[in-house]
Amino acid sequence: MLPRQRPAGYGPGAGPRQEYLDAFAGGRGGDAGLEDDADVFVPRARGPRPAEEHPADAPEADGGDAPAVGLPGQRSAGLTEQPSVDVPAQRTGGKGRAFTGIAAAAVTTVLAVVVAGQVAGKHDRGAVESRSAADQARDAQTPGGQAPSGSPGTVTLSYEQQMDRTYPLSATLKGSGKFEAVPGFAKAPGTGQKYTYRVDIEQGLGLDGELFAEAVQKTLNDDRSWGHGGTRTFERISSGKPDFVITLASPGTTATWCAKSGLDTTEDNVSCDSASTERVMINAYRWAQGSKTYGDKIHAYRQMLINHEVGHRLGHGHVTCQKDGELAPVMQQQTKFLDHDGIHCLPNPWPYPKS
């Protein structure tokens, strides 16, 4: 049996070959490849070991950093994994260079992880904030934060809900004086005497003309109104010649049209039937804001406005209640007062209120 042989250059006190150290120290200049006849990393039983050259120390490109040296068991961020190399312990400047490459790779890896985390966190925060903003908007518009049906972020109010709300409009507004008919047709129900009417709205008011037109039709054809008992019926048209025109107009324009019939609506900012014209004038300020006499009962107040002024068109004059605690007749000037001569009247929007 032959005694165990130790590869050349690995005996006691032997260090790495000078060529190898020069390669790590950059001493070989631009020679980054291996010689064609070099038998790399093949141990020999006898004789000196051929010089090993490391391909990792290529010259640095202009303005760039040298790539990190691949070491056994390590992977540099963004670099192709290098094969394991049986590298002897280093005792020269090559050690600093190798550790510099490792440190650079580690820093690069850490930075990549940090940046990726920040980007992911930013996206996550953006999504949360976006959802939060959307949730807050829905909560502000709907009771109990419940999302409404239909389009996201929109709430469709019922007719009753719209009629129970006040709307902003100045008591001193004088509009353009130009009117436009609310389009549409609403057939007269029943078989009583038919009256046709058109609904006009002054341009630029910012009020809902369709809501106003719907309120007129519903109010006039209610059995408590002037068609009580099937005596009359009312039909809305938007073209042709109507029997009268119910007009929603600013306080200034209302005053102008009421003055044509010798009526002054400026004192209490009220409405009128301008009998010498085709127009029954509804003061938009009163329609939008109501009156002190009705308080927050704005829906009932709007019904009273319509019935009162159309009552004038049908030939009815002003009257008052005669007993304390009675319902005010619809032809009482309820916008101005409910109490008179020590008698307290109750608000009432109907010509024929149900008991």
Secondary structure, DSSP 8 states (H G I E B T S, - for coil): -------TT-STT----HHHHHHHTTTTTT--S--TT--TT---SSS-------TT-----TT--------TT---TTS------------STHHHHHHHHHHHHHHHHHHHHHHHHHHHHHHHHHHHHHHHHHHHHHHHHSGGG---SSSTT-----HHHHHT------TT------EEE----B---SSSEEEEEEEEEETT--S-HHHHHHHHHHHHTSTTTTTGGGSEEEEE-SSS--SEEEEEE-HHHHHHHHHTTT---TTTT--EE-TTSSEEEEEHHHHHH--TTTTT-HHHHHHHHHHHHHHHHTT-------STT-B--TTS-TTT-SEETTEE-B----SS---
